[in-house]
């Protein structure tokens, strides 16, 4: 990805999600518990490029010219988690888990956005495409997803260097397939 493309992506996608999470923190009376690491946005690009090149050059046979959208999303997920966009004061006892796991939520939101953008491009930009998170067995409210929360929890409990790009790209692939099945796009 060219730095100019990343800057545009950052301005149009990453920064609005950061602002949304900060507004949630303010609404939850937790604004003093979370801060944005200003250098992290530049780090995301560096970590993304390194991981993308590593996957392309060392794991794809023959070395791939480009990665599919699910691997791109997984590499971006890794880069966001590695850069630690949010600094969170974990000493507050009543910290909502959405704030505690703000980096993980941001990473998943951005990864899902990447898949949605690729899919919109594939289907035609005039069509709306929104990933539908699978329902878990104990959900009764279709407006919220325990799947998203569980995915973020799994990311919270592992170190960024332990993230398996291929495993998370497979998760993203199945999320897209689930969405396509629900929306009869297949």
C-alpha positions as CSV (number, residue, x, y, z in Angstrom):
1,X,0.0,0.0,0.0
2,X,1.3,3.4,-0.9
3,X,1.7,5.8,2.0
4,X,-0.7,8.2,0.2
5,X,-3.3,5.5,0.0
6,X,-2.8,4.7,3.7
7,X,-3.1,8.4,4.7
8,X,-6.4,8.6,2.8
9,X,-7.6,5.3,4.4
10,X,-6.5,6.6,7.8
11,X,-8.4,9.9,7.4
12,X,-11.6,8.3,6.0
13,X,-11.7,5.1,8.0
14,X,-9.4,4.7,11.0
15,X,-9.8,8.2,12.5
16,X,-13.6,8.2,12.4
17,X,-13.6,4.8,14.3
18,X,-11.1,6.3,16.8
19,X,-13.4,9.3,17.3
20,X,-16.4,6.9,17.7
21,X,-14.6,5.0,20.5
22,X,-13.6,8.2,22.2
23,X,-17.2,9.4,22.1
24,X,-18.3,6.1,23.6
25,X,-15.7,6.6,26.4
26,X,-17.0,10.1,27.0
27,X,-20.6,8.8,27.2
28,X,-19.5,6.1,29.6
29,X,-17.8,8.6,31.8
30,X,-14.4,7.0,31.0
31,X,-12.8,9.7,28.9
32,X,-10.1,10.1,31.6
33,X,-9.3,6.4,31.3
34,X,-8.4,6.3,27.6
35,X,-6.0,8.3,25.5
36,X,-5.0,8.1,21.8
37,X,-1.3,7.4,21.2
38,X,-0.6,10.0,18.5
39,X,2.4,8.1,17.0
40,X,0.4,4.9,16.6
41,X,-1.1,5.9,13.3
42,X,2.3,6.0,11.6
43,X,3.2,2.7,13.3
44,X,0.1,1.0,11.9
45,X,1.4,1.6,8.3
46,X,4.9,0.3,9.2
47,X,3.6,-2.8,10.9
48,X,1.1,-3.5,8.2
49,X,3.7,-3.3,5.4
50,X,6.1,-5.6,7.3
51,X,3.5,-8.2,8.0
52,X,2.0,-8.1,4.5
53,X,5.5,-8.5,2.9
54,X,6.3,-11.3,5.3
55,X,3.1,-13.2,4.4
56,X,3.6,-12.6,0.7
57,X,7.2,-13.5,0.5
58,X,7.5,-16.3,3.0
59,X,4.2,-18.1,3.1
60,X,2.6,-17.7,-0.3
61,X,3.7,-20.0,-3.0
62,X,4.9,-18.7,-5.4
63,X,5.4,-15.3,-3.8
64,X,2.1,-13.6,-4.3
65,X,1.8,-10.3,-6.1
66,X,-1.1,-9.4,-3.8
67,X,-3.0,-10.8,-0.9
68,X,-6.7,-11.6,-0.8
69,X,-9.0,-9.3,1.1
70,X,-9.1,-11.6,4.2
71,X,-5.3,-11.6,4.6
72,X,-5.2,-7.9,4.0
73,X,-7.8,-7.4,6.8
74,X,-5.9,-9.8,9.1
75,X,-2.6,-8.0,8.5
76,X,-4.3,-4.7,9.3
77,X,-5.8,-6.2,12.4
78,X,-2.3,-7.3,13.5
79,X,-0.9,-3.8,12.7
80,X,-3.5,-2.0,14.8
81,X,-3.1,-4.3,17.8
82,X,0.7,-4.1,17.6
83,X,0.7,-0.2,17.4
84,X,-1.6,0.1,20.5
85,X,-3.6,3.0,19.3
86,X,-5.3,3.5,22.7
87,X,-3.6,3.8,26.0
88,X,-6.0,2.6,28.7
89,X,-5.8,3.2,32.4
90,X,-6.8,-0.2,33.7
91,X,-6.7,0.8,37.4
92,X,-10.3,2.0,37.3
93,X,-12.6,-0.6,38.8
94,X,-15.7,0.1,36.8
95,X,-14.1,0.2,33.4
96,X,-16.5,-1.1,30.7
97,X,-15.1,-4.0,28.8
98,X,-15.6,-2.1,25.5
99,X,-13.1,0.5,26.8
100,X,-10.7,-2.1,28.2
101,X,-10.6,-3.8,24.8
102,X,-10.8,-0.6,22.7
103,X,-7.7,-1.6,20.7
104,X,-9.3,-4.9,19.9
105,X,-12.6,-3.4,18.9
106,X,-10.8,-0.9,16.7
107,X,-8.8,-3.6,15.0
108,X,-11.9,-5.7,14.2
109,X,-13.9,-2.7,13.0
110,X,-11.2,-1.7,10.6
111,X,-10.6,-5.3,9.4
112,X,-14.3,-5.7,8.7
113,X,-14.4,-2.4,7.0
114,X,-11.6,-3.5,4.6
115,X,-13.6,-6.6,3.7
116,X,-16.8,-4.6,3.2
117,X,-14.9,-2.1,0.9
118,X,-13.5,-5.0,-1.2
119,X,-16.9,-6.6,-1.4
120,X,-18.6,-3.3,-2.4
121,X,-16.0,-2.9,-5.2
122,X,-16.6,-6.5,-6.3
123,X,-20.4,-6.1,-6.3
124,X,-20.5,-2.5,-7.5
125,X,-20.4,0.6,-5.3
126,X,-24.0,1.3,-5.6
127,X,-24.8,-1.8,-3.5
128,X,-24.7,-1.6,0.3
129,X,-22.7,-4.4,1.9
130,X,-22.4,-4.8,5.6
131,X,-20.8,-7.7,7.4
132,X,-23.3,-9.6,9.6
133,X,-21.8,-11.1,12.7
134,X,-23.0,-14.6,13.3
135,X,-25.3,-15.1,16.2
136,X,-24.2,-17.3,19.1
137,X,-26.4,-19.9,20.6
138,X,-27.5,-17.8,23.6
139,X,-28.3,-14.5,21.8
140,X,-31.9,-13.3,21.8
141,X,-31.2,-9.8,20.5
142,X,-30.1,-9.7,16.9
143,X,-28.9,-6.1,17.2
144,X,-25.9,-7.1,19.3
145,X,-23.4,-9.9,18.7
146,X,-21.7,-11.9,21.3
147,X,-19.5,-13.1,18.4
148,X,-17.9,-9.7,18.1
149,X,-17.3,-9.5,21.8
150,X,-15.9,-13.0,21.9
151,X,-13.6,-12.2,18.9
152,X,-12.3,-9.1,20.7
153,X,-11.8,-11.1,23.9
154,X,-9.7,-13.7,22.0
155,X,-7.5,-10.9,20.7
156,X,-7.3,-9.2,24.1
157,X,-5.8,-12.3,25.7
158,X,-3.0,-12.9,23.2
159,X,0.0,-10.8,22.3
160,X,0.0,-9.2,18.8
161,X,3.0,-11.3,17.8
162,X,1.0,-14.5,18.5
163,X,-1.8,-13.5,16.0
164,X,-2.0,-16.1,13.3
165,X,-2.7,-14.1,10.1
166,X,-4.0,-17.3,8.3
167,X,-6.4,-18.2,11.2
168,X,-7.9,-14.7,11.4
169,X,-8.1,-14.4,7.6
170,X,-10.1,-17.7,7.7
171,X,-12.4,-16.2,10.4
172,X,-12.9,-13.1,8.1
173,X,-13.6,-15.4,5.1
174,X,-16.3,-17.3,7.0
175,X,-17.8,-14.0,8.3
176,X,-18.1,-12.9,4.7
177,X,-19.6,-16.2,3.6
178,X,-22.1,-16.1,6.5
179,X,-23.1,-12.6,5.4
180,X,-23.4,-13.7,1.8
181,X,-25.6,-16.6,2.8
182,X,-27.8,-14.4,5.0
183,X,-28.2,-11.9,2.2
184,X,-28.5,-14.5,-0.7
185,X,-25.5,-13.1,-2.5
186,X,-23.9,-16.5,-3.3
